[in-house]
Amino acid sequence: MDPCIQVAIVDDSAAVRMSLRSMLKLDPRLTLVAEAENGSAAIAMVEEHRPDVVLMDITMPVLDGIEATRIITSKFPGIRVIVLTAQSVGSSTADMALKAGACHLLTKGCSVEEILDTITDGFSGIKDAKDELIP
């Protein structure tokens, strides 16, 4: 059996974190290792738990998801950050998230299957969004 993909969730909304937690339980290849409610806490969480993947919100108090992504991907280049946003994928904020080091960007309204596939596809050799969107 393949090793589990360790996932961390970062979102300031407890309801969103709970929903993502429930989604992760649907795929036996995924294990939730930690949660944080802002970008600053996310950096400390990543330092402690070293997840394979971080699901990151953009708009949060203390430190936003774009800056947290930039710090995490520069300090821990092997950790994949998937940004979840309420904004449209083509927005300038989305572009900033990918330039900050996010490997993929999803809208919060996407399907459970899309979130789970995006997490697992990176471990199957499928291209990241930044490979296709950033020149």
N, C-alpha and C positions, 0 to 999 in steps of 0.2 A: 504494500500500500504506500502511496506517495505521502511524504510528510505534509502536515497541515500548514496552510498559509496563515501566518499570524497577522491579525488585523487590529488596528487601533482606530477609534472613532473620535473626531474632534468637531464638536458643534455646541454652540451656546444654548441650544434648545434641548431641554430634557426629553421632550416628546420626540424630536427627531432622533436623538441618540437611542431612545427606546425602540423606535421603529427600525432603525438600522441594526440594532442588536437582534431583534426578532428575525430580520432578513438573513443575517449571517448564520443563524441556527438552521436555516433551510439547506445549507450546503455542508456536508460532512468534511469537505476539504478545508474549511475555514474555521479558525479559532479566534475569538475575541480575546485580546490580551490586556487592553486598557482603554480608558476613555478620558477625555479632557473637555473642558468647557470654554477654553480660549486658547489663542496661539501661544501664549507664554507657558501655560500649563502643558500644552502639546509638546513643546521642546523638551521640557523636563521629563515628560512621559516617554518620549522616544529615547532619550538618553538612558532611562532606566530599563525599558522593556524591549527595545530594539525590534519593533514589529517589521514584518516584510512589507506591509502596505498600511498607509494612513489614509482614511477617508476624511477629508478636510473641508469644512465650511469656509466661506470667504469672509463674510461679515460677522465679526465677533468683537466683544470688548477686549480691553487690555492690549492685545496684539492681534491684528487681522490675519486671516488665513494665507494671504499672499506673502506677507513678510515671514510668517511662520514656515511656509513652504520653502522660501528662499534659504532660511537658516537651516532647516532640517536637511534639505537636499545638498547643501554645501558641506555640512558637518558629517552627514551620513549618506554618501552618494549611492549606496546600494538599496536604500529605502525608497519605495515607490509611493508617491503622493497622488491620490486621485481626488480632485476637487469636485465637491458637490455644491451647486449654486442655484439660487432661485432666479438668477439672471439668465438671459439668452446666451447660448453657446458662442455666438458670434460677437458678443460685446467686447469692448476694450478691456473690461475687467477680466474676462475669460482669457484674453490674449496675455494680459499681465500675469495671470496665474500660470499659464504654460511657460512663459519666459522665466518665471521664478523657479521653475523646475518641476512643476506638476507633470506627470506622465499622461494624464488623461483628465478630461473635464466632462461632468455629467450634470444635467439639470435635476433638481430635486423631484421633478415630476416624472422622471423616467421610471421604467418598469423594474420590478424586483430582479427579473432575469437579466436586464441590462447591467444593473449594478453588480450582480454576482458574476456575470460573464466578464465584465471589465476587470474585476479583481483577479479572476483566475486566468484570463487570456494572457496576461503579462508573464505568467509562469509557463506558458505554452509556446512562447516565441512569436506571438502576434504583435505587430507594430503598435507603438504608443501613438497617441494623438499628436504629440509634439513632433514626432518624426514626419508627420504629414502636414502639419499646419504652420510650423515655424521654419522659414527659409534658413 
